[in-house]
């Protein structure tokens, strides 16, 4: 088992040394092999947050506390009617909550936001309210600074969507809850009134939704009733066909027989170790498919990606610091899990969050907490779930010791998985999702700073374009096809951007070509990079069937689930797809900010689902439009730069993973 490699020889606040000589360096996130020097003296600092801001400040509006299910582990069941709350939220309370959220968006100068229609109850029970609440969102946030707001129900138990018409209203980024095989699911997720388990009804909906949306989210709660996490994962991946799986240990007090506690901890550890062993027992393409099928916020995968990508979490999440979490009574809570929990509200929608309450959560920087400051997993964890801390110890400042033990084990497991992939399957490690990188200058900048990537496309000596290699080690994401000889040659002129692709040794492996064109300037900021939202972007897709522009939504207020992408014939694009070569001529938009230029990237999509691009570690390269002729790529990913490919999951020299930037934070539940 991979867990056999976990035993540490030593551990301190700065290093975790394993018995075989590998070392995990806590502050920098490096993993060094035996006999490699310690890099700690040369690493950039962990950037401390001076002002907490999120990429997507969230409002969670509990439209109802009612639910048609009585799940064993549901903490919200006992909160219905608590504190004299109405079961369904009055619309005037929704208006107050949105006013509070608008104030928060103004204070944080947020560019994006999300409004969720509830977690405490089954929001599909009040489907009749959704249109009215959507209208309130649009009116209530109309004069806020946000460019885009997504609103709608994010999670459903699916049992109220069993007709084809209702099932077809579901889609990403929503989640459907399914806790594993029928016997596992029905033991804990059942209808009220003794009407039995819900598995069969959920599957009928989920199968239909997955047929339309293969990336539909499927979430599972892991209880002590079944710590065979491999069986749960295999059912979701192999039997159900889910490709966006989120599994997380249950939040519960220690006395519950389904809880994570000192007695069940060894079984949870074994369950995770066996799951990783199962994944590693597959051929390389199977390892990659299973790792990608686990959502990046899955409880294990969040720690794996933070280890792989050297992220630094100085807070656990945004609880109490950002966002608006509202119960049906108008009380505000630190996060969605606290909603309706008596005694834990931090304000009211009519008056906002109390500053003294918010300060309690702002003070929970991991380095300033005695219980966390010497923990070797502190920058991977961020300090532990505050809600679970309350369940275990009644105090947000005292993390759940059992969960801490599990997180330390999972961190070690993640380190060993990275090491194993480096040694045995480097092509898999390179094919996994990777973050964008920031220059040292951007790493120290505020979110509203104009974003310019370091990569440049510029004319060089002569008129011939220099072929830019697209394949090779570290250059493919999402798949293992990596054709020899795949390259792109780009030329710019009065007619636009000419792209010629040499399809390399296996041209039939290429499914399509995409071109992204992004006007740059003061409207494109580091906030957009963190949110991966690009105002004014145009995206072209070319296949053997033709060329198509993405008809991207321009609405400021957008509904959840997202609509299917729409593509229009690109009649202004010249395309020639031949046996071994693709040529296209793409018109370029005018750019009022000539000094900033345009951002351009060219992608090649493969039949196995993988892809490559001119730049992988930045979203695009800046196109120099001051001259015409053949283009050359310079910057961190240029072929003549050391470490340009970023193999073994590493960043090219000159870039630092965005997860080490303190400008904006993610809010992982």
Secondary structure as UniProt FT lines:
FT   HELIX           2..5
FT   STRAND          8..11
FT   STRAND          15..18
FT   TURN            19..20
FT   STRAND          23..25
FT   TURN            26..28
FT   STRAND          31..32
FT   TURN            34..35
FT   HELIX           40..42
FT   TURN            55..56
FT   STRAND          57..61
FT   TURN            72..73
FT   HELIX           77..79
FT   TURN            80..81
FT   HELIX           82..84
FT   HELIX           91..108
FT   STRAND          112..116
FT   HELIX           123..129
FT   HELIX           130..140
FT   TURN            141..143
FT   STRAND          148..152
FT   STRAND          155..156
FT   TURN            159..160
FT   HELIX           164..167
FT   TURN            168..169
FT   TURN            172..173
FT   STRAND          175..177
FT   HELIX           182..188
FT   STRAND          190..191
FT   HELIX           192..194
FT   HELIX           199..212
FT   TURN            214..215
FT   STRAND          217..222
FT   TURN            224..225
FT   HELIX           229..234
FT   HELIX           235..240
FT   STRAND          245..249
FT   TURN            254..255
FT   TURN            257..258
FT   TURN            262..264
FT   HELIX           265..280
FT   HELIX           284..293
FT   TURN            296..297
FT   HELIX           299..308
FT   TURN            309..310
FT   TURN            319..321
FT   STRAND          324..326
FT   TURN            328..329
FT   STRAND          331..333
FT   HELIX           336..338
FT   TURN            339..340
FT   TURN            342..343
FT   STRAND          345..348
FT   TURN            349..351
FT   STRAND          352..353
FT   HELIX           355..362
FT   HELIX           366..368
FT   TURN            370..374
FT   TURN            376..377
FT   HELIX           378..381
FT   HELIX           386..393
FT   TURN            396..397
FT   HELIX           401..424
FT   HELIX           426..431
FT   STRAND          437..438
FT   HELIX           440..443
FT   TURN            447..448
FT   STRAND          456..459
FT   STRAND          468..469
FT   TURN            473..474
FT   TURN            484..485
FT   STRAND          487..493
FT   TURN            494..495
FT   STRAND          496..502
FT   TURN            504..505
FT   HELIX           507..509
FT   STRAND          510..519
FT   TURN            522..523
FT   HELIX           526..531
FT   TURN            535..536
FT   STRAND          538..543
FT   TURN            544..545
FT   STRAND          546..550
FT   STRAND          557..559
FT   STRAND          567..569
FT   TURN            571..572
FT   STRAND          574..577
FT   STRAND          581..586
FT   TURN            594..596
FT   STRAND          598..606
FT   TURN            607..608
FT   STRAND          611..613
FT   STRAND          621..623
FT   STRAND          629..634
FT   TURN            636..637
FT   TURN            639..640
FT   TURN            642..645
FT   TURN            648..649
FT   TURN            653..654
FT   STRAND          656..657
FT   HELIX           658..660
//
